[in-house]
């Protein structure tokens, strides 16, 4: 039997145990860690794991499930009509393509036409192709011939072998024959290369056989191999300097309307893509032109591959109407087209891959050979018209990516589809569709892709932006986290990943009484789970962000209303961002570009409708930034594509080169007889710049002058060695940078 003292001891022991648990619990807790990028073994179909403000994710496989989710999560449920459409399961047509390669040495070949036969040892299917081995020196533009006998119906279930086009070669060339197939992995293929004049029954006769044979195996993917015949005609790669696209993040390429590999220039102009032999400039000429039915947007180059992204509208052949009335037109849907061309012979590009994606093009990036793309598709008001986004792949058939919805409500839903394409191989295209609204801004680091979706409009109280992150790993991706910040973003330069955190600069619009609006700027630091850990609010009340540039532990911010406040913001403590310094000058900058750690170049205007202005900011003393030098260009109404697209800006500090494409308008000249129109000039201004001398004008490149004649504005500039190439939709002008910008040549697009 327990005594009174025993009971007191038991109660006392329990109290002590509880106190110890309270004290030790925080010490023993394991801190949260940043979610790692997906491993290479992660399966594409795995349901993503959510964190941040998104606590659960639902996966859907039919449009019925999607429609039901939208009805239950719409903030204004009445905006979507009911759906009675039958369920449609995702469609998947087999394609599972693999590649194979075979090395050829023509040292012992006789000049002749040659047949390539690739035969599956077990399955028996065969693919064939033709090419020529010639005598003499290698031609500048070898002709590609192809002849395949195997069927390519990827939905038929039969095996096939396809051989990529083979250019003509000369005796002594060494090159690689490549192809693709739907044979199983590691399937054996017998490759035979022999002259067309050779009779197989005579193979035993000495001296008759000319060619090569060998056994290869299929594999999942392979980068294209350049043989000697595919080397650029104007010289081996790597022997000259050339500029690349002005991108936000090193190692993450961005699509643009012009690219160069140091030998050729690839240009999107109107509905065409032109390939120009660019170097040497006096011998420049257009090698080939492709016309597209849709609207080309931009392109990439990757080794001997060119990737062109285009958009188009596809009208349905018919659509249901109200009985007895048909006042509406069949709906048209937007689609994104991705074409991959082999340009081993730039005079005859060969289409090697084509994707047709439901949805309008939003953005893309290329890391290595992996192209990541984002498309957007609005959800129709009539949910019975709902169709899930699909991807048509000429190598992998048609697939409908799985759809994921979050546990949040929305006013107007939209699909955002994310996918990746290995432009050097034939592997299937992994893709997922998310009901997150239409992506407004896309920012990509080497490890993560971020989508920013604008939230409520300012006339509903205040503005906000939802941000979703996706971890990237060599073509694979998974949903990582979701979060929200106050305000709206200006552009992709309003986001930056640094030290495991995401920094975001936004403008906040708030509606007051009598529909008055108040604006201010804000900086928010989010952790890996996209939870806010630091904020700096009410920056420049009454003004909006016009330019933002993150550089390490600093943010340079330009706001505008009447003057140009240039802010230096410290982010060395991510939990406590702070304004370090501020400078107020007339005008504003639309784009900020780093010169070095202590100097920033600003491109903008003197006033909303005024002259162009370039400025060099000195931030050596962060508390007291100063303008080291500035120049104004043109008069009222002057413009530059750099103001809206940073890819138009060409800068190379090592070459002391800054090129600004411009359209300039001067002042009206009036006298007793009346007034004349302003002078008009279009081209590029070429500067040298450094902190000691400021901006030094090196010369001008004129494309047009006056109101009469063509006024195709200069959109881009690039250089190869000492030649400057300035591009408009009507052509390319070549100038010598070493001789005061003397014009060398000009190519016209017709």
C-alpha positions in Angstrom: 0.0 0.0 0.0 1.3 3.5 -0.9 1.9 5.9 1.9 1.2 9.6 1.7 4.9 10.3 1.2 5.0 7.8 -1.8 2.2 9.7 -3.5 4.0 13.0 -3.1 7.2 11.4 -4.6 5.3 10.1 -7.6 3.6 13.5 -8.3 7.0 15.2 -7.9 8.6 12.8 -10.3 6.0 13.4 -13.0 6.4 17.2 -12.6 10.2 16.9 -13.0 9.8 14.7 -16.1 7.5 17.2 -17.8 9.9 20.0 -17.1 12.8 18.1 -18.5 10.9 17.3 -21.6 10.0 21.0 -22.1 13.6 22.0 -21.7 15.2 19.3 -23.9 12.6 19.3 -26.7 14.0 22.3 -28.6 17.5 21.0 -28.3 16.7 17.6 -29.6 14.6 18.8 -32.6 16.1 18.3 -36.0 16.3 21.5 -38.0 14.6 21.6 -41.5 16.9 21.3 -44.4 16.6 22.6 -48.0 14.9 20.0 -50.3 17.6 18.6 -52.6 17.2 18.5 -56.3 15.7 15.3 -57.7 18.0 12.4 -58.2 18.6 10.9 -61.5 16.6 7.8 -60.4 13.4 9.8 -59.5 10.5 8.6 -61.6 8.8 11.1 -63.9 5.3 10.0 -62.7 5.9 10.4 -59.0 3.4 12.8 -57.3 5.3 15.9 -56.2 5.8 16.7 -52.6 4.7 20.2 -51.5 6.1 22.6 -49.0 5.7 26.3 -48.2 2.1 27.7 -48.6 1.1 24.7 -50.6 0.4 21.8 -48.2 -1.2 19.2 -50.5 -1.2 18.4 -54.2 -3.8 16.3 -56.1 -3.1 14.4 -59.3 -5.7 14.1 -62.0 -5.8 11.8 -65.0 -9.1 12.8 -66.7 -10.7 16.1 -67.6 -13.7 15.2 -65.5 -11.5 15.2 -62.4 -9.9 18.5 -63.4 -13.3 20.1 -64.0 -14.6 18.9 -60.6 -11.5 20.3 -58.9 -11.9 23.7 -60.6 -15.6 23.9 -59.5 -14.8 23.1 -55.9 -11.8 25.4 -55.7 -12.9 28.4 -57.8 -13.3 31.6 -55.7 -16.2 32.5 -58.0 -17.7 29.1 -58.7 -20.4 30.6 -61.0 -17.9 31.7 -63.6 -17.5 28.1 -64.8 -20.4 26.3 -66.4 -21.2 22.6 -65.6 -19.7 19.9 -67.8 -21.5 16.9 -69.2 -18.6 15.8 -71.4 -17.6 12.1 -71.1 -14.3 11.3 -69.4 -11.2 11.2 -71.5 -8.3 9.2 -70.2 -4.7 10.3 -71.1 -3.6 9.1 -74.4 -0.1 7.6 -74.8 1.2 6.3 -78.1 4.3 4.2 -77.8 7.5 5.6 -79.2 10.4 4.8 -76.8 13.1 5.7 -79.2 16.8 4.8 -78.8 19.9 5.7 -80.7 22.9 3.9 -82.2 26.2 5.1 -83.9 28.8 3.5 -86.2 32.2 5.0 -86.9 33.5 5.0 -90.5 37.0 5.5 -91.8 37.0 6.0 -95.6 40.8 5.8 -96.0 40.5 2.5 -98.0 37.3 3.4 -99.8 37.1 3.8 -103.5 35.2 6.9 -104.9 31.7 5.7 -105.5 28.1 5.8 -104.2 27.7 3.9 -101.0 24.8 2.0 -99.4 24.4 1.9 -95.6 22.3 -1.0 -94.3 21.5 -1.3 -90.6 19.8 -4.6 -89.7 18.5 -5.8 -86.3 20.2 -9.2 -85.7 17.2 -10.7 -83.8 14.2 -8.6 -84.9 15.2 -8.6 -88.6 14.1 -5.0 -89.5 16.4 -2.9 -91.7 17.0 0.7 -92.4 19.0 2.0 -95.4 20.7 5.2 -96.6 22.9 6.5 -99.4 25.9 8.8 -99.5 28.8 9.5 -101.9 32.6 9.1 -101.3 34.4 11.5 -103.7 37.9 12.2 -104.8 39.7 15.5 -104.2 39.2 18.2 -101.6 36.2 18.4 -99.3 33.3 20.5 -100.6 32.0 23.6 -98.7 28.4 22.4 -98.9 28.2 18.6 -99.0 24.8 17.2 -100.1 22.9 15.0 -97.7 21.0 12.0 -99.1 18.8 9.7 -97.2 16.8 6.6 -98.1 15.1 4.6 -95.4 13.1 1.4 -96.0 11.8 0.8 -92.5 8.4 1.9 -91.5 8.2 4.8 -89.0 4.7 4.3 -87.6 5.4 4.6 -83.9 1.9 3.5 -83.0 1.9 0.3 -85.0 3.9 -1.8 -82.5 6.4 -2.9 -85.2 10.2 -2.4 -85.0 11.9 0.1 -87.2 15.5 1.5 -87.8 16.0 5.0 -89.1 19.4 6.3 -90.3 20.1 10.1 -90.0 21.0 11.9 -93.2 24.6 11.4 -94.3 26.5 14.1 -96.1 28.9 13.3 -99.0 32.5 12.7 -98.0 35.9 12.5 -99.5 38.4 9.6 -99.4 40.2 9.7 -96.1 37.3 11.3 -94.1 36.5 9.8 -90.7 32.9 10.4 -89.6 30.0 8.8 -87.6 26.8 7.3 -88.9 24.0 7.8 -86.4 20.4 6.7 -86.3 17.4 5.9 -84.0 15.1 3.0 -83.5 12.5 1.5 -81.2 14.4 -1.7 -80.7 15.0 -2.8 -77.1 18.0 -1.4 -75.1 21.3 -3.1 -76.0 19.8 -4.7 -79.1 22.4 -5.7 -81.7 22.4 -4.1 -85.1 24.6 -5.2 -88.0 25.8 -2.2 -90.0 27.1 -2.7 -93.5 28.6 0.1 -95.6 29.4 -1.0 -99.2 29.7 0.6 -102.7 26.5 0.3 -104.8 28.5 -1.2 -107.6 29.5 -4.2 -105.4 27.6 -7.4 -105.8 27.3 -9.3 -102.4 27.8 -12.6 -104.1 31.3 -11.5 -105.1 32.4 -10.6 -101.6 34.8 -13.6 -101.6 36.6 -12.2 -104.6 39.7 -10.3 -103.7 39.7 -6.5 -104.4 35.9 -6.2 -105.2 34.7 -5.2 -101.7 35.0 -1.5 -100.7 33.4 -0.5 -97.4 33.1 -1.5 -93.8 31.0 -3.7 -91.5 30.5 -4.0 -87.8 28.1 -4.7 -84.9 26.7 -2.0 -82.7 24.1 -1.9 -79.8 21.2 0.5 -79.1 21.4 2.9 -76.2 19.1 5.4 -74.6 20.6 8.7 -75.9 23.7 10.1 -77.4 25.1 13.5 -78.2 25.5 14.1 -82.0 29.0 13.5 -83.2 30.7 15.9 -85.6 32.8 14.3 -88.3 35.4 16.3 -90.1 33.0 17.0 -92.9 30.7 18.9 -90.5 33.3 21.4 -89.3 32.5 25.0 -90.2 33.6 26.0 -93.7 35.4 29.1 -92.5 37.7 27.3 -90.1 37.8 25.1 -87.1 35.8 26.1 -84.0 37.4 27.9 -81.1 39.9 29.9 -83.3 38.1 33.2 -82.9 36.2 35.2 -80.3 32.5 35.9 -80.6 29.8 37.3 -78.4 26.9 35.3 -76.9 23.4 36.2 -75.8 23.2 38.6 -72.8 21.6 36.3 -70.2 20.6 36.8 -66.6 22.3 33.7 -65.1 25.7 32.3 -66.1 25.3 28.8 -67.5 21.6 29.2 -68.2 21.1 30.1 -71.9 18.1 32.0 -73.1 16.3 31.9 -76.4 16.9 34.8 -78.7 16.2 35.9 -82.3 19.9 35.8 -83.3 22.8 33.5 -82.3 26.3 32.8 -83.6 28.8 29.9 -83.3 31.7 32.1 -84.5 31.3 30.9 -88.1 27.6 31.2 -88.9 24.8 33.4 -87.7 21.3 32.0 -87.2 18.5 34.7 -87.4 14.8 34.8 -86.9 13.2 37.4 -89.1 9.4 37.6 -89.7 8.2 34.1 -90.5 11.7 32.9 -91.5 14.9 31.5 -90.1 18.1 32.5 -92.0 21.5 30.8 -91.7 24.3 33.2 -92.7 27.9 32.3 -93.4 29.2 35.3 -91.3 32.9 35.0 -91.2 35.0 36.3 -92.9 32.7 39.3 -93.4 33.7 40.2 -97.0 32.5 36.7 -98.0 29.3 36.6 -96.0 26.2 35.3 -97.6 22.9 33.6 -96.8 23.3 29.8 -96.9 19.7 28.8 -96.3 16.3 30.1 -95.4 13.4 28.2 -93.9 9.8 29.6 -93.9 7.4 28.6 -91.1 3.6 28.6 -91.2 3.4 29.9 -87.6 5.3 32.7 -86.0 8.9 31.9 -85.0 9.7 33.4 -81.6 13.4 32.6 -80.9 16.1 30.0 -81.2 19.0 28.2 -79.5 22.2 26.7 -80.9 23.8 23.7 -79.3 26.8 22.1 -81.1 25.5 21.3 -84.5 21.8 21.6 -83.6 19.5 24.6 -83.9 16.4 24.6 -81.9 13.6 27.0 -83.1 10.5 27.8 -81.0 7.4 29.0 -82.9 3.8 29.6 -82.0 0.6 29.1 -84.0 -3.2 28.9 -83.8 -5.1 25.8 -84.6 -8.8 26.1 -85.3 -11.1 23.2 -84.6 -12.9 21.9 -87.7 -16.2 22.1 -85.9 -17.7 22.9 -82.5 -21.2 22.3 -81.0 -23.7 25.1 -81.0 -27.0 25.9 -79.4 -29.7 23.9 -81.3 -31.1 26.1 -84.0 -28.4 28.8 -83.6 -24.8 28.9 -84.7 -23.6 32.4 -84.1 -20.2 31.4 -82.7 -17.1 30.5 -84.6 -15.1 27.3 -83.9 -12.7 28.0 -81.2 -9.0 28.4 -82.0 -6.3 27.0 -79.6 -2.8 28.2 -79.3 0.1 25.8 -79.7 3.8 25.9 -79.2 6.1 24.2 -81.8 9.7 23.2 -81.1 11.8 22.2 -84.1 15.3 20.7 -83.8 17.4 20.9 -86.9 20.8 19.3 -87.6 23.0 22.0 -89.2 26.1 19.8 -90.0 25.5 21.2 -93.4 24.2 24.8 -92.8 23.2 25.1 -96.4 20.7 22.2 -96.0 19.3 22.0 -92.4 17.6 18.7 -91.6 14.7 18.4 -89.2 15.5 15.7 -86.7 12.9 16.3 -84.0 9.5 18.2 -83.7 7.2 18.8 -80.7 3.7 20.2 -81.0 2.6 21.4 -77.5 -1.0 22.6 -76.6 -0.7 26.0 -75.1 0.9 29.4 -75.8 4.7 29.8 -75.4 5.6 31.4 -72.0 9.4 31.0 -71.7 12.3 28.5 -71.9 15.9 28.0 -70.9 18.7 25.7 -72.0 21.2 24.1 -69.5 23.7 21.9 -71.3 21.7 20.0 -73.9 18.4 20.1 -71.9 15.8 22.5 -73.1 13.2 23.4 -70.3 10.0 25.0 -71.7 6.9 26.5 -70.1 3.5 26.9 -71.9 0.2 28.3 -70.7 -3.4 27.2 -71.6 -6.4 29.1 -70.1 -9.3 27.0 -68.8 -12.4 27.8 -70.8 -15.5 29.3 -69.3 -17.6 26.3 -70.5 -16.0 23.4 -68.8 -17.6 21.0 -71.3 -15.0 22.5 -73.7 -12.2 21.6 -71.4 -9.3 19.8 -73.0 -6.1 18.7 -71.2 -2.9 19.9 -72.7 -1.1 17.3 -74.8 2.3 17.0 -76.4 2.8 15.6 -79.9 6.3 14.2 -80.4 7.3 12.9 -83.8 9.7 10.5 -82.0 7.5 9.5 -79.1 3.9 9.8 -80.2 1.2 11.7 -78.3 1.1 12.0 -74.5 -1.1 13.9 -72.1 1.0 15.0 -69.1 -0.5 14.3 -65.6 -2.3 17.3 -64.2 -1.7 18.5 -60.6 -3.9 20.9 -58.6 -3.1 22.6 -55.3 -5.2 23.1 -52.2 -5.6 26.8 -52.9 -8.5 28.7 -54.5 -8.3 30.9 -57.6 -10.5 33.2 -59.6 -9.5 32.1 -63.1 -7.6 28.9 -63.5 -5.1 28.1 -66.2 -2.8 25.3 -67.1 1.0 25.7 -67.0 2.8 22.9 -68.6 6.5 22.3 -67.9 8.6 19.9 -69.9 12.2 19.2 -71.0 13.7 18.1 -74.2 17.2 16.7 -74.8 18.1 18.4 -78.0 21.1 16.1 -78.6 19.2 12.8 -78.2 15.9 11.1 -78.8 14.8 10.3 -75.2 11.1 10.9 -74.3 9.9 14.3 -73.2 9.0 14.4 -69.5 6.2 16.9 -68.8 3.8 17.8 -66.1 0.8 20.2 -66.1 -0.1 22.4 -63.1 -3.3 24.3 -62.3 -1.4 27.3 -61.1 -2.7 30.0 -63.4 -0.8 31.4 -66.4 2.9 32.0 -65.6 3.6 35.7 -65.7 7.4 35.6 -65.0 9.9 32.7 -65.3 13.3 32.7 -63.6 15.7 29.8 -63.9 18.9 29.1 -61.9 21.2 26.1 -62.6 19.2 24.1 -60.0 15.6 25.5 -59.9 12.9 26.9 -62.1 10.6 29.5 -60.6 7.2 30.4 -62.0 5.6 33.7 -60.7 1.8 33.9 -61.1 0.1 37.3 -60.6 -2.7 37.2 -58.0 -5.5 39.6 -57.3 -5.6 42.8 -59.3 -5.0 46.1 -57.4 -8.7 47.1 -57.8 -9.6 44.3 -55.5 -7.6 45.8 -52.6 -3.9 44.9 -53.0 -1.7 43.0 -55.4 0.2 39.8 -54.7 2.2 37.2 -56.6 2.3 33.4 -56.0 5.7 31.7 -56.7 6.3 28.0 -57.4 9.7 26.4 -57.5 10.7 23.2 -59.4 14.0 21.4 -58.8 16.0 20.6 -61.9 18.3 17.7 -62.5 19.6 17.0 -66.0 16.2 17.0 -67.7 14.2 15.7 -64.7 12.2 18.1 -62.5 9.9 17.9 -59.5 7.7 20.3 -57.7 9.6 21.8 -54.7 7.6 24.5 -53.0 5.1 27.3 -53.2 4.9 30.7 -51.6 3.4 34.2 -51.9 4.8 37.7 -51.8 3.0 41.1 -51.7 3.1 43.1 -54.9 3.9 42.3 -58.6 7.1 41.7 -60.4 8.5 43.8 -63.2 10.5 41.1 -65.0 12.6 38.0 -64.5 15.4 40.3 -63.2 13.1 40.9 -60.2 14.0 37.4 -58.9 17.3 36.0 -57.9 18.5 32.8 -56.1 21.5 33.2 -53.8 22.7 31.2 -50.9 19.7 28.8 -50.9 17.3 31.7 -50.7 15.1 33.5 -53.3 15.2 37.3 -53.3 12.2 39.1 -54.9 11.7 42.8 -55.7 8.0 43.9 -56.1 5.9 47.0 -56.6 2.8 47.1 -54.3 -0.3 48.9 -55.5 -2.9 49.6 -52.9 -6.4 51.0 -53.6 -7.6 53.6 -51.2 -10.8 55.6 -50.9 -12.3 57.0 -54.1 -10.2 54.6 -56.1 -7.0 56.4 -55.4 -3.9 54.2 -55.6 -0.7 54.2 -53.7 2.5 52.6 -54.8 5.6 51.5 -53.1 8.4 48.9 -53.5 9.3 45.9 -51.4 12.1 43.3 -51.2 11.2 39.9 -49.8 13.7 37.1 -49.0 12.2 33.5 -49.2 13.9 30.4 -47.9 14.1 27.1 -49.8 10.5 26.3 -48.8 9.5 29.7 -50.1 8.6 31.0 -46.7 9.4 34.7 -46.1 12.4 35.1 -43.7 13.1 38.8 -44.4 11.4 41.9 -45.8 12.1 45.5 -46.6 8.9 47.4 -47.1 7.8 50.9 -48.2 10.8 51.7 -50.4 10.2 54.9 -52.4 6.5 55.6 -51.5 4.5 56.8 -54.5 6.9 55.3 -57.1 7.2 52.1 -59.1 10.2 49.8 -59.9 11.6 50.5 -63.3 14.7 48.3 -63.1 16.2 45.8 -60.7 19.6 44.0 -60.6 20.7 41.6 -57.9 24.5 41.2 -57.6 25.7 38.9 -54.8 24.8 40.5 -51.5 23.4 43.7 -53.1 20.4 44.8 -55.0 20.4 47.8 -57.2 16.9 49.2 -57.7 15.6 52.1 -59.8 12.1 53.5 -59.1 10.5 56.4 -61.0 7.8 59.0 -60.8 9.5 62.4 -61.4 13.1 61.7 -60.5 15.3 58.6 -60.8 16.0 57.3 -57.3 18.8 54.8 -57.6 18.9 52.5 -54.4 21.7 50.3 -53.1 20.1 47.7 -50.9 22.2 45.4 -48.7 21.2 41.7 -48.5 24.2 40.3 -46.6 21.8 39.5 -43.7 18.8 37.8 -45.6 16.6 38.3 -42.5 17.2 42.0 -42.4 17.5 43.7 -45.8 18.5 47.3 -45.5 18.8 50.4 -47.7 22.5 51.3 -47.8 22.5 54.3 -50.1 20.3 56.4 -52.4 20.9 58.8 -55.3 18.3 61.0 -57.0 18.9 62.3 -60.5 16.5 63.3 -63.4 15.2 60.5 -65.6 15.2 56.8 -65.0 16.9 53.5 -66.0 15.0 50.6 -67.6 18.0 48.2 -67.5 21.0 47.8 -65.2 24.1 45.9 -66.2 27.1 45.2 -64.0 30.4 46.7 -65.2 32.4 45.4 -62.2 31.8 44.9 -58.5 31.6 48.7 -57.9 30.2 50.1 -61.1 26.8 49.7 -62.8 25.7 50.7 -66.3 22.2 52.1 -66.6 20.2 52.3 -69.9 17.0 54.4 -69.8 15.5 57.8 -70.7 15.7 61.4 -69.5 11.9 61.5 -69.1 8.9 59.3 -70.0 9.0 60.6 -73.6 12.4 62.2 -73.7 15.8 61.3 -75.1 17.7 58.1 -74.4 20.2 58.2 -71.6 23.1 56.0 -70.5 24.8 56.4 -67.1 27.7 54.8 -65.2 27.0 54.6 -61.5 29.9 54.4 -59.0 28.9 52.4 -55.9 32.4 52.2 -54.3 30.9 54.1 -51.4 27.5 52.3 -51.0 26.2 55.0 -48.7 26.9 57.7 -51.3 26.5 56.4 -54.9 27.4 58.8 -57.6 27.0 59.1 -61.4 30.5 58.8 -62.9 29.4 59.7 -66.4 26.2 60.0 -68.5 25.2 60.7 -72.1 22.0 61.6 -73.8 21.2 60.3 -77.3 18.6 61.7 -79.7 15.6 63.8 -78.8 12.0 63.3 -77.8 10.5 60.1 -79.0 13.9 58.2 -79.3 13.9 54.6 -78.4 16.0 51.4 -78.0 15.1 47.8 -77.8 17.3 47.5 -74.7 14.6 49.4 -72.7 12.3 46.4 -73.0 14.6 43.5 -73.8 18.0 43.1 -72.2 19.1 40.6 -74.9 19.5 43.6 -77.2 22.4 44.9 -75.1 25.9 44.1 -76.2 28.7 44.7 -73.7 32.2 43.2 -73.4 34.4 44.8 -70.8 37.6 43.1 -72.0 37.1 44.4 -75.5 36.0 47.9 -74.2 32.8 47.5 -76.2 29.3 48.7 -75.6 26.8 48.6 -78.5 23.3 50.2 -78.2 20.8 49.7 -81.0 18.8 52.9 -81.4 15.9 54.7 -83.2 16.5 58.4 -82.8 14.2 61.3 -83.4 15.4 64.9 -83.4 13.7 68.3 -82.9 11.1 69.9 -85.1 12.5 72.8 -87.1 10.1 75.7 -87.5 10.3 79.0 -89.4 8.0 81.5 -91.0 7.1 79.0 -93.7 6.1 76.3 -91.3 7.5 73.4 -89.4 9.4 70.3 -90.7 9.2 66.9 -89.1 12.0 65.7 -86.8 15.0 64.1 -88.2 15.0 60.3 -88.0 18.1 58.0 -87.7 18.3 54.3 -87.0 21.3 52.1 -86.3 23.7 51.5 -83.4 25.9 53.6 -81.2 29.3 52.0 -80.4 31.0 53.1 -77.2 34.0 52.3 -75.1 33.5 52.7 -71.4 35.6 52.5 -68.2 35.4 54.3 -64.8 38.3 56.6 -65.7 37.1 58.0 -69.0 33.4 57.3 -68.8 31.7 56.7 -72.2 33.7 57.3 -75.3 31.9 57.2 -78.7 33.8 55.0 -81.1 31.5 55.3 -84.0 28.0 54.8 -85.5 26.5 52.2 -87.7 23.7 53.6 -89.9 20.8 51.5 -91.1 18.5 54.2 -92.2 18.0 58.0 -92.1 15.0 60.2 -92.8 11.3 59.4 -93.1 11.6 57.9 -96.6 12.6 54.3 -97.4 12.9 51.4 -95.0 12.8 51.9 -91.3 13.5 48.4 -90.0 14.9 49.1 -86.6 18.1 47.5 -85.4 17.1 44.7 -82.9 20.5 43.1 -82.0 24.2 43.4 -82.3 27.0 40.8 -81.9 30.6 40.5 -82.8 33.0 37.8 -84.3 36.6 38.8 -83.8 36.8 42.4 -84.8 33.7 42.4 -87.0 30.5 44.0 -85.6 27.2 42.6 -86.9 24.0 44.7 -86.4 20.7 43.0 -87.3 17.3 44.2 -88.3 14.4 42.3 -89.9 15.7 43.5 -93.3 19.3 42.3 -93.0 22.7 42.4 -91.3 25.3 45.2 -91.6 28.9 44.3 -90.9 31.4 46.9 -89.6 35.1 46.8 -88.7 35.6 47.5 -85.0 39.4 47.9 -85.5 39.1 50.8 -88.0 36.6 53.3 -86.5 33.5 51.2 -87.4 34.0 51.2 -91.1 31.3 49.3 -93.0 32.5 46.1 -94.6 29.5 44.3 -96.1 25.7 44.1 -95.9 23.3 41.2 -96.4 19.6 41.8 -97.2 16.7 39.5 -96.3 14.0 39.5 -99.0 
